[in-house]
Amino acid sequence: GAGVSQSPSNKVTEKGKDVELRCDPISGHTALYWYRQSLGQGLEFLIYFQGNSAPDKSGLPSDRFSAERTGGSVSTLTIQRTQQEDSAVYLCASSLVPDKANFGSGTRLTVV
Amino acid sequence: GDSVTQMEGPVTLSEEAFLTINCTYTATGYPSLFWYVQYPGEGLQLLLKATKADDKGSNKGFEATYRKETTSFHLEKGSVQVSDSAVYFCALSDQTGFQKLVFGTGTRLLVSP
């Protein structure tokens, strides 16, 4: 497709379980970002990847959160031992040039 | 660190009313400034941007001017429509690396016929 694709669109998980969220960026985009949108909150930066450089992980809220980007394309955000406060919409974005990030529709994560 | 503050919502207007959503920022250096919009059930879309002081971004009748002296980037539209109902996010990009975006908390706009 032409846009950023995220899967699943919705995920309900039990507290303490691990979850994986997937992002397929636009082909050829070298930069990939993960953000979190909690109820009543703005968009919180989590992590970004730029080409082969070391990722900027400065926004990850705890060591339960990690992300990979394989082959400079698909990215997976993993949350271990999920907690209720992890419930949010997780957004992925990619870009080829600065100042032009394209966002996916997000994964809504609910931890029960 | 860099931050963005925007007015709390919801903002409720009648169709054809004038809209202003305030946004101020704190940043080192000279960030680029953005407004993103999220329509119900859809992903974030870039609405407009400005990359340097005194630049005006515009799109779909919306405008915002980069004011360095007041560190502001207020969003305006002269006559809103019901279809403008959405959540609007002000954001800045830092000037390091590939410029990750820092967002405000969002302002919900509700336009009634």
Interface residues (C-beta under 8 A of the other chain):
Chain A: V4 A31 Y33 Y35 G40 Q41 G42 L43 E44 F45 Y48 Q50 S53 D56 L91 A93 S95 P98 D99 K100 A101 F103 G104 S105 G106
Chain B: V4 S32 F34 Y36 E42 G43 L44 Q45 L46 K49 T51 F89 A91 S93 G97 F98 Q99 K100 L101 V102 F103 G104 T105 G106
